[in-house]
Amino acid sequence: MSSLQLHGIVKRYGAQAVVDGLDLSIAAGEFVSLLGPSGCGKTTLLRIIAGLATCDAGRVLVGDTDVTHMAAHQRNIGVVFQSYALFPHLTVGENIAFGLKARGTPKADIAPAVAQALKSVQLSALADRPISALSGGQQQRVAVARAIATRPRLILLDEPLSALDRKLRETMQIELRQMLRDAGMTAIFVTHDQEEALVMSDRIAVMNRGGIEQFDVPERIYARPRTPFALNFVGLSSQWAGQVTGQADGVLTVQTACGPILAPSDQGPHKNMPAGAQVLVGVRPERMTASSDLRAAAAANINRLTLPVSEIVYRGSNRLVYFTAPQAGGGTLMAELPAHGGAAPATGDLLSLSWPVEDTLVFATTPGAAA
């Protein structure tokens, strides 16, 4: 397995930069997801790494080798496409052997390599089965087996689970991650599914408009997003606008349409913001609690608002409870509550919404507001 280094990658189509000066460093053996909306540049970047597209500027290094101008077939990089690209007229074993033959593998070595690849994806019994007789999950495994049979330096996966139904997709997320780790592969996985990226990745690169907004472990991507885009794209959140009115003892006071909110002043990319700075306040809904007891005592480390319920969404294991802001433009406020245990709130109920000050996220929206 090999590491991957991307330096200043640029790809333009006409006047539009699809990938714009992107840098990325991936360690050998890592499973990294490129996560972002359609059109953010993630698939283009994958194709540049594979050698299926050329970059207009920048360098691609696999291990210690500069492969920027190297042809795709010389890079020894495995690719699993969204469509799997299996040959329907060949058996499972013949599909896996195809790549080995194309690379000039000695005939005596092909059968053992095919057997090892099939064993790694737990399909040894299906070597002689036609592709048309396989389920979607089995076809996905064959595509992975074909990619790893040649022992590539790294493996690229372009939304390979998107065609599967939800339950099979969730099962294959765990299986695919385990298969690649057992094979000792460095893997780059393209997806627009945030839950998929959180489940499978050692680190996630959140992409937007041809660049990387944040590159970090899943826990920090979710709990401490560095930009409003990362907050919006990864997970649900309550969000509303405000203005910093003061700072004392490591705590910001932000005046909002819902009332004053306290937030840590020393966390995130926008530290020590001055009074008057326009900001976006964000809170993950599972960090919020809602109670019908409106007489709860104030606490220095707890934010508390009293708001009416506007909508309730049942999601099986939990309920999303939406609240009405006291004035137009107050933002979207929601709490994630258990679906079972205790009476469910009703639309119109007045509830006390609270959360720890340390869980308040603040992002500067005024240029130059961050110190």
C-alpha positions, 0 to 999 in steps of 0.5 A: 500500500502507498500514501497519496499526495496531491499538490495544487491540483487544478482542473478547468473546463472552459473558464470554470475551475472544477478543482481549484488549487487542491492539496490533500495528503493521505497516509498509507493504509487510510480509508478516506472519503471525498464527501460533497454535493454533486458538482463539487469536483470529487469525481473529477479529482478521483479521475485525476488520481486514477489517470483517467483525466489530466490536471491543468496544474499540480502534482499527484504522488503515489508513495514516492512516485510522481504519477502526474503525467503517467498513463492510467495503466502504468499507475497500478491503481485499482478503480471500482466504478459506480456501475461496477463495469463487470463483463456479463458474458464472463464468470465471476472468476473470469472477471477477476482474472481479466485485470491480471491477464491485462497486466501480463501476469504469468499464467501460473500465478493467475488462478492463485491470485483469483482464489485469494481475491475471492476469499478476501470478499467471501465469494470462493464458492461462486467462482464459476457463477455468471455475473447475471446470477449475482445479487447487487451486493455480490456484484459489488464484491466481485468488483472489489475483488477484481480491483484488489487482485492486482495488488494495486498501490491504492484503490479508488471507489466511485460511489460503488454502493449507490445502486443498492437498497438501503438495508443492503447498502448499510450492510455493505458499508461495514463489509467493504471497509473490513475487506479493504482493511483486511487487504491492507489497502489505501482507499479513497471513496467518493460519496455524497452520502454523509452517513456513509462517509461517517460510518466508513472513513478514517478521515473525511474531506468535505468538498465544496466548489472544487476545494476542501472545506475541512479534512478531519476524522469523522467525529470532529467533522460532525461535532466541530465543523470548521465552516457553515458549509460543513455544518450544513452538509454533514448532519442536521443542525439548528441555525440562526443569525446573531451578533456578538455583544460581548466576551468574558471569561472565555465565553461569547454572548451573542444576541439573536432573534431568540434571545441571548446565546452563550458560546465558547470563545476559544473553539473553532476557526473563528476565535475571540470575535469582537463585539458587533461581529455578525455570526451564525449560531449552530447546534446539533439537534441531539445536543438539545433537550426539550421539557414542558417544565418552564420553571427550570433554574438558570445555569451558567453553563446551559443555554435555555430558550422557551419556544412553541413547537411548530412541527414534529417528525417521527423517525422511528428511534427518535423524533425531530421537534421543530420550534417557531422562532419569535420573529421572521428570519429567526432561523431553524431550531430543532431538537432530537428527542427519543421516540419512546418513553414519556408523552410526545409533545404536540404542535403548539406546546410551549417547551423549554429548549436547552443545551450546554454552552460548550455545544454552541457553534459560532461562525463569523459571517462578517468579513474579517470578524475572526481574530 
